[in-house]
Amino acid sequence: MFPKVNKMELQALTAISPIDGRYRNQVASLAPYLSEFGLIHYRVKIEIEYFIALCEKPVPQLKDFDKSIYPALRAIYLEFSLEDAQRIKDIEKVTNHDVKAVEYFIKEKLKKYDLGNYLEFIHFGLTSQDINNTSIPLLLKDVLNNCIYPELSASIKQIEALAKSWETIPMLAKTHGQPASPTRLGKEFMVFVERLINQINLLHQIPYSAKFGGATGNFNAHNVAYPEINWIEFGNDFVNTTLGLSRNQYTTQIEHYDNLAALFDTLKRISTILIDFDRDVWQYVSMNYFKQKVKKDEVGSSAMPHKVNPIDFENSEGNLGVAIALFEHFSTKLPISRLQRDLTDSTVLRNIGVPLGHFLIALKSLQKGLSKLELNVDAINADLEDNWAVIAEAIQTILRRENYPNPYEALKDLTRNGGKITKDTLQGFINGLTVSEEIKVELRKLSPHNYTGIQF
């Protein structure tokens, strides 16, 4: 028999999503921003700051508002609690409208100050999307700055630290899966450092855009009530200066989300780069270039006691794949809305925490995997020693410099005749060349261990 599922209360073990279940501890830092509580909290903040901005303008009916009450107003969102959020949800059960419930909650909170008609300037002239399309970019900005960027930076620093410690380690390269001109392990890690930093720099250039302009973006209600006020100037100052966002000048009822799509596209590229790195490290582990630190009581396989699997890189890759799929959907769906708006953006925006949650889990798994890596220099050197043919490029290039006839073809005939190319094979080839002894000495010094190009 199945348990009484209808009576199961939400907790880590009963959560449908692993983000709120198995991985809850890893993503708990996102909850104040990306949960229902977080969205409600930011809505309350926007409403309060908007009311204060109207008082500061001031609109005529608010010119006598007691500014000493501002701290009490701001305390509504600065001291916002789970109980407050629940009260708003209870009001929503009556209104069947989430943003209107926030307005009624604030009015309810302010009744004790006997503000009379002032209360009607809470949510004055606004539509729900003026609140949503400022709350969401603001919470997204905060969660990236406070949660995502620090973990991303920590991951990059960890990769870079390993790159520095391994910068002199020669390693056989593989192009098309075949032995190729040797490289250095540290440099190969720095490839990913550079790629990630470049994308993060692009990410920082994307504005956190907001919509703020009434029911259809034209400040209709504001203008009809107070035509003497420059509402575009007011909106720009409120969004750009007070909230620290970037107000789009021409909108419908909703923000057009083009910059939000750009943000998700960039996060998608960062995720793709991280998958590329996960797979490379996984491959190095399978090639025995890396061993993994073993914890005494951990189990790698339920059947094979010897196994130590690269599960952290696999976990990272899997979570990044989920994140990429959702980032892709968001970036292609959100900029599309029928005429002045439809509601499809609403449910999508409520899910932005899902890919960010998987992205954060992936970063932490990657960091854990990197911390367990141990370099196996013997395996790396053995692979180099087993592939002397890779210095054929170096030999034929020096011979080209010396105007030796058909050097590429000579090395091609030597290395592709089916026989094993060893150090002795190449030394014999060099000894038979009709070049000066000085050139032969130069060629004899070459090996897979030192033919690694420029030291960065």
N, C-alpha and C positions, 0 to 999 in steps of 0.2 A: 504493500500500500504506500502511496505517496503521502508525505506529511501534509498537514493542513496548511497548504500554501497560501490560502486566502487570508490567513491570520498571521502570516510571517511578517514581523516588523523588519524594516530596513536596517541592516547592519552589514558589516563587511562580508559575512558568510552568505547573506541572502541577496546581495546586490547583483543586478543583472549585468552591469558593466564591470569589467575587472578594474577599471579606473577607481570606482567607488568600492571595490571589493578587495581582490588579491593585492592590488597595487596602491591601496588608499594611502598608506604611510608615505609612499614615494611622491605622491602628488598633493599632499595635504596643504602645501603652501599656496596652491592655486585656488583653494576653496573660498577665501575671502573675496576673490575677484570674479571667478567664473561660475560660481554656484547661483542658484536662485536668490539666496541671501545677498550675494555680492551685487547682482544686477539691481535688486531693490534698493540696496544701500546707496549705490551710485545715483539712482533716480532721485532719491531723497536729497542727496547733496546738490544735484543740478537744480532741483526745484527751489531749494533754500537760497542758493547763490543767485539764482535768477530773480527771486523776490528782493533780495538785498540790492541787486543791480538796478532794479526799478526804483527802489527807494533812493539810491544814490544819484539817479539821473537828474532830478526825480520826475516821475509823472506827477501832475498837479495834486492828485488826491493823496499822494504819499509824501508830500513835502514836509509835513509835520510829524512824520513817523519818528518815534523815539529810537534813535540809533543805539542807545544803551542796551537795547534788547537784542542787538546783533549777536553777542556771544551766546545768548540763550537760543537764538535761532540756529546758530552753527552747532551748538551742542546736540541738537536733534540728530545730526548725521555723525558728528564726532564721537558721540556716545551711543551710537546705534547698536541695538542688541538683537539677539535671536527672538526675544519676546516682541520687540518692535516689528520685526519682519513678519512674525506670525500674526500680529494684529492687522497688518496690511493684507495678508492673505485672507484673514477672516472678513475684512471689509470687501475684498474682491469677490468673495462668495455671494455677496449681495449685489455688488455693482456689475459683476461679470466683466470687469474691465480693470486690468492690472495697473495702468498708469493713473486712472481716476481714483483708484484705491489709495495711491500714494498721496494725491492731493487731499483727500478726505482725512487721511492719517495726520498730515501736517496741520491741517485746520483744527483737528481734534486736540493735538498737542498744544496749540497756541491759544485755545479757548481760555485758559487760566489767566492770560494776560489782558483779557477784555479788549481785544483789538478791533472789535466791531467790524465796520465795512472794509477795513484794511485786509481782512482775510480773503476777500474776493479777488485780490491781486496775486494770490497763490495760483500758479498756472495760468495767469492772465494772457489771453490771446494765443495760447500755444495749442498745438496738436500733440498727440502722443509721441510722434516721431521726433519732435524737437527735443524731447527728453531722452528717448531711446538712442537717437543718432548723435547725441553728445555723451550719454552714459557709456555706451559700448566702446567708442574709440578711446574714451578716457580710462576705462578699466583695462582695456587692451594695452594701452600705453603703460599703465602702472604694472600690469602683470609681466609684460616683457622686460621692463626695467628692473623689477624687483625679484623676479623668479626665473625667467627664461635666459636672459642675457648673462646673469652670474654663472649659471650652470654651463651654458655654451662656452663662456670664457674659460671656466675651469677645465672643460674638456680639451679646448685648444691648447691651453698651457700644459696640460698633461701630455698631449701628443708632442708638443714642442720640446718639453723637457726630455722625453725619450729620444727625440731626434738629436738633440744636443749630445746626449750621452753615447749615442751610437753613430755619431757623424763620421767617424773614421773606419767603421766596419765595412769592408768590401763585401759585396753580395752579387751573386749571379742574377742578372735581369732575365725576365721572361717576356718576350713579345710573341703574340699569337700562341702562347703556351710553350714556346720553344726557347732554348738557351740563347741569350743575346748578350751584347756588350755589357760587361759588369758595371755596377753602379755602387752607391753607398746606401746602407740601410737608413741612416739618418736623413739623407737627402730625400729618399722616397717618402718618409714621414712628413718632411717639410713641404712636399707637394700639397698635402692635404691641409696643412696649416695655412698656406698661402691661399688656397681655394676658399677655405672657410672665412678667412679674414676679408677677402674681396667681397664675398656675398654679404657679410655682416655690415661692411661699409655701405653697400647698396641699401641694405635694410634700414640703416640709420637715416638715409636720405628721403625715405618715404614719409610724407606728412600724415599725421593722424587727422584725417578729414572729418568734418562734422556738418550736419545740416541743421540750420536754425532759421526758420522764416515763416512759421505759421502753417496753416492747413495745406496750401499748395506752393509754399516757398516764396510768396510775394508779400508777406506781412499784412495780409488783407485786414485782419481784425485789429491789429495794432494801428494801422494807418487810418482806418475808419474812426477809431476812438480818439487818436491823437495825431492828426495829420501834420501838425507843426513839428513833431519830433522826427529826426532823421533815424529811422529804425535800422537802416542798413548799417550806418555807423555804430549804432547801439549793438546790433548783433555781432558785428566784427569785433568790437571791443570786448564783449562778453565772452565770445567763444575763443578768440585768439589770445586775449590778455588774461582774463579771469580764469578760464579753464585750461589755457595752454595748448589748445588744439588749433586746427586750421579750418576756418569756415569757408565752405564752397559758396560762391555768390549766386549761382544759378542752379536751382534744384526743383524737383517736384515735391511731393509730400515727404519723400524720403531722400536720404543721401544716396548718391549714385554708386558709391562703393568701388569706384575705379582704383583709388589708392589702397583700399582694403584688399582688393583683389591682387594688387601688386605686392602687398605685404605677404599675402598667403602664397603667391607664386615664388617669392624669394625664400620663404620658409620651406617651400617644397624643394627648391634647388639645394638648400642647405641640407635637408633630409636626404636627398639623393647623393650628395657628396659623402655624407656620413655612412650611407649604405655601401658606397664604393669602398670606403675605408674599412668598414666591418668585414666585407668580403675578402679584402686583401689580407687583413690580419688573420682571418679564419684560414685562408689558404697557406699563409706562412706557418700557422700552427700545424696544419695537416702535413706540411713539408718538413716538420720537425725543426724549423728555424727557431721557433719559440717553444719552450715548455711552460706549463702553468703551475703556479704554486698550489700545493695540495693542502686542504684542511682535513685534519685527521678524521672527522666524523662525517664529512660530506660523501655522497654517493653519486657516481657519474652515470651508472646504468643499473637498472634493477636486475639485470641478468649477467652483466659482464663486469666483474669486480675491478678489473684493471683500468677501466676507462676514466679519463679526465677530459670531459667534453668542453669545447669552447662555447658554452651556453650563453655567456654574457653577450658575446658578439652576435649570436643568433637571436637572442631576445631583443637586442638593440635593433637589428635589421627588421625583425617582424613588427615591432612597434612603429618604426619609421615608415614601413609600408602602409600601415593603417593611417598614419598621419598624412602621408602623401596623397592617398586616395581622397581624404576629406578636404585637404587644402586645395586639391584640384577641383573638387566639386564646388567649394566655396568661391574660388576665383572665377569660375565660369558661370555660376548661377547668380551670384549676388548683383552683378552689374545689370542684370536683365529684370525689368519690371514692366508690366502692362500699363501703358499710358502713364497717368500720374502716380499710380502705385497699385500693387496687389499685395497680398499678405504672405507670399512665399518667402520673403526675406526674414520674416519674424521667427519662424521655427528654425530656419537655418542658423541665424545668429545665436539662438539659444544653445547651439551645439559647438560653438567655437572652442569651448573648454575641452572637447573630446580629442581633437588632434593635438592641441597643446599639451594635454595630459599624456598622450602616447609619446609625444616628442620629448617631454621631460623624463619619462620612464626610460626612453632609449638612451638619453644622455647619461643617466645614472648607471645604466647597465654597461654602457661603453666605458665609463670611468672605472667601474668595478673590474671589467675584463682587462683593461690596461694595467691596473694595479697588480694583477696576477701573472703578468708575462715575465718570463725569465729567458734571457737570450741563450741560445745554444750555438755558440761560435763554432764548435767542432762540426756540426751538421752544415753550417754555412760554408765553412772552409772546404769540407769534403766535396760539396757540390761544385765549388769553384775548381778544385783540383781535378774533378772528373770531366771538366769541360774546357780543355785547352784550346779547342777549336775556336772559341770566341775571340781569341786575339788575332785571328786571321785578318780581321778588319784593320787592326793596328799595323800589321806587317805590310799589307798591300798598300796602305796609305803612305807609309814611309817610303816604300818602293816607288810609288807614284811621284813622291817628292824628288826622288833621285832619278827620275826619267827611266826607270827600269821597264823593259818592254812587257806589255800585257800583264801587269802584276795581279789584277783582279782575277783574270782567267787562270793564272798559275795557282793562286790560292784556292780558287773554286775547284780545280782539278784535284788538288791535294785533299781538300776537306770533304768532298762529296763522292769519294771513290768507294765508300762503303766500309772502309776500315776505321778503327778507333784512333782518334787523334790524341796523342799524348804529348807530354813535354819533349820526350825523345824524338817523336815524329817531327815536331816543329824544329827542334835543334838540328836534326839531320837536314831538313829542308833549307834552313838558314845557312848551314855550312856549305851547301851545294850552290848557293847563289853566286853569280859573278858580280859581286860588289866589293867595295873595300872592306878591309878588316874592321875599320872604325864603324862602318854601318852594321856589320855583323854583330859587333859588341853591343851596339845600341839595340839591335833586334833581340839578342839573347837575354837582355835585361827584362824584356816584357814577360808578363805572366797574368793569368786571370785575377790574381790578387792585387796587382798594382795598376792594371789598365782600367782605371775607374774615373778618368776625366778630371775635371777641375774640382778642387776642394772648395766648396762654397763657404 
